Amino acid sequence: MEYIYPAIFEQNNDGSYTITYPDLPGCISEGKSLGNAMYMAQDALTQWIEYLLEEKETIPSPSNIKSIKLINQNQFINLVRAEIRDNRAIRRTVSIPGWLDEKASDAGISLSKVLQDALKEKLRV
């Protein structure tokens, strides 16, 4: 699931950046450089949304970027994207030949792990 929120980046006197989200009070991060701030903004947003989902809290709607007012010249607004993946284990029934299952068991191979690794490689995720 994808979430996109406007973030306010404020450059500090030392060149670092403080990032806040108008729609997510308390969701704050910092970056030592602009590149690092972009990374930290995405990480903070992802963790914040994951927490809200885990706690079954309401996820606020993002504001229109045009409606956000900046308070000084050291600030700018940028959209930040967080992709939330559902990491819960899902039980699936799969079929493999009996001889292959026996060999995998004898070798101590986890079929779930092999399937996950193969799907990640196949889907390039």
VEXKOLZA-164782 format. One record per residue (C-alpha): residue in one letter; x, y, z. Coordinates in pm, 1 decimal, padded with zeros to 6 digits. Layout:
<A <X Y Z>>
...
//
This chain:
<M <00000.0 00000.0 00000.0>>
<E <00128.7 00344.3 -00088.7>>
<Y <00100.1 00661.9 00119.9>>
<I <00210.2 01007.0 00002.2>>
<Y <00224.3 01302.8 00239.8>>
<P <00357.4 01656.5 00214.3>>
<A <00653.5 01722.9 00440.3>>
<I <00810.2 02049.7 00544.2>>
<F <01188.7 02052.9 00520.4>>
<E <01361.0 02328.8 00715.2>>
<Q <01729.6 02393.4 00668.8>>
<N <01905.5 02460.4 00997.5>>
<N <02201.9 02693.3 01054.2>>
<D <02447.1 02401.3 01040.6>>
<G <02316.0 02285.4 00699.3>>
<S <02114.9 01997.2 00840.8>>
<Y <01740.0 01964.3 00784.9>>
<T <01446.1 01911.9 01015.9>>
<I <01145.0 01737.8 00862.9>>
<T <00788.0 01765.2 00991.4>>
<Y <00455.4 01642.7 00857.4>>
<P <00162.5 01884.6 00896.6>>
<D <-00086.0 01594.5 00887.7>>
<L <00105.3 01373.0 01130.7>>
<P <00174.1 01567.3 01451.9>>
<G <00478.3 01426.8 01626.1>>
<C <00623.5 01268.0 01312.4>>
<I <00957.7 01449.2 01301.7>>
<S <01296.3 01356.2 01163.5>>
<E <01630.0 01512.1 01077.9>>
<G <01895.3 01469.9 00811.9>>
<K <02255.9 01585.3 00800.3>>
<S <02230.9 01671.7 00430.0>>
<L <01945.3 01713.8 00184.4>>
<G <01994.0 01360.5 00050.7>>
<N <02002.9 01218.3 00400.6>>
<A <01697.0 01425.0 00495.4>>
<M <01501.7 01279.7 00201.5>>
<Y <01591.6 00928.7 00315.5>>
<M <01508.8 01005.4 00679.9>>
<A <01175.8 01163.8 00580.2>>
<Q <01070.1 00848.6 00398.1>>
<D <01187.0 00627.3 00683.8>>
<A <01000.2 00834.9 00943.9>>
<L <00680.5 00835.3 00736.2>>
<T <00699.0 00460.0 00680.9>>
<Q <00748.3 00387.0 01050.9>>
<W <00471.4 00629.1 01149.5>>
<I <00216.9 00473.4 00911.8>>
<E <00319.5 00119.7 01013.7>>
<Y <00264.0 00215.5 01379.0>>
<L <-00080.2 00361.0 01305.0>>
<L <-00178.7 00046.2 01114.9>>
<E <-00044.9 -00181.3 01388.5>>
<E <-00237.2 00009.6 01655.9>>
<K <-00547.7 00021.4 01433.3>>
<E <-00544.7 00400.5 01453.1>>
<T <-00707.1 00621.7 01191.5>>
<I <-00466.0 00730.3 00920.9>>
<P <-00526.4 01098.5 00846.0>>
<S <-00575.8 01212.5 00490.1>>
<P <-00283.1 01406.2 00345.9>>
<S <-00327.0 01778.9 00294.9>>
<N <-00320.0 01938.8 -00044.8>>
<I <00036.6 02060.3 -00088.1>>
<K <-00094.3 02400.0 -00207.1>>
<S <-00278.6 02461.2 00120.8>>
<I <00034.6 02442.8 00338.7>>
<K <00183.9 02775.3 00443.5>>
<L <00552.7 02807.5 00516.7>>
<I <00667.3 03034.2 00798.2>>
<N <01019.3 03124.0 00681.8>>
<Q <01256.6 03124.2 00384.2>>
<N <01451.9 02823.7 00513.5>>
<Q <01156.4 02593.9 00448.3>>
<F <01026.2 02408.1 00145.9>>
<I <00757.8 02146.2 00093.4>>
<N <00816.4 01811.8 -00072.3>>
<L <00595.7 01508.0 -00116.5>>
<V <00725.2 01195.3 00054.3>>
<R <00617.9 00843.4 -00038.1>>
<A <00600.6 00542.6 00190.7>>
<E <00529.0 00195.2 00062.8>>
<I <00392.3 -00025.9 00336.5>>
<R <00421.9 -00398.8 00289.2>>
<D <00208.2 -00646.8 00475.6>>
<N <00466.3 -00882.7 00625.4>>
<R <00219.6 -01111.1 00798.3>>
<A <00267.0 -01476.8 00711.9>>
<I <-00005.2 -01613.4 00486.3>>
<R <-00071.0 -01985.6 00476.5>>
<R <-00086.5 -02127.7 00121.8>>
<T <-00129.7 -02480.3 00001.3>>
<V <00123.0 -02583.6 -00260.2>>
<S <00180.8 -02915.0 -00429.0>>
<I <00517.3 -03075.0 -00499.1>>
<P <00609.7 -03429.0 -00588.5>>
<G <00651.3 -03661.1 -00290.0>>
<W <01010.7 -03749.0 -00378.3>>
<L <01102.3 -03376.4 -00384.8>>
<D <00939.1 -03314.4 -00047.5>>
<E <01131.7 -03610.3 00096.2>>
<K <01464.8 -03483.2 -00038.1>>
<A <01396.2 -03133.5 00096.1>>
<S <01307.0 -03273.2 00439.8>>
<D <01620.7 -03490.0 00445.4>>
<A <01831.0 -03186.7 00356.6>>
<G <01665.3 -02973.0 00626.2>>
<I <01542.6 -02721.9 00368.6>>
<S <01257.1 -02490.1 00462.6>>
<L <01007.2 -02497.1 00177.6>>
<S <00856.4 -02167.5 00295.9>>
<K <01195.9 -01995.5 00281.6>>
<V <01276.7 -02140.6 -00060.8>>
<L <00939.9 -02027.5 -00196.0>>
<Q <00978.4 -01676.6 -00049.6>>
<D <01331.5 -01640.0 -00190.4>>
<A <01223.2 -01768.3 -00532.7>>
<L <00924.1 -01532.8 -00547.0>>
<K <01136.0 -01233.1 -00443.9>>
<E <01389.9 -01316.5 -00714.1>>
<K <01122.7 -01377.3 -00976.9>>
<L <00936.3 -01055.7 -00889.5>>
<R <01258.6 -00858.1 -00834.4>>
<V <01151.0 -00725.5 -00495.6>>
//
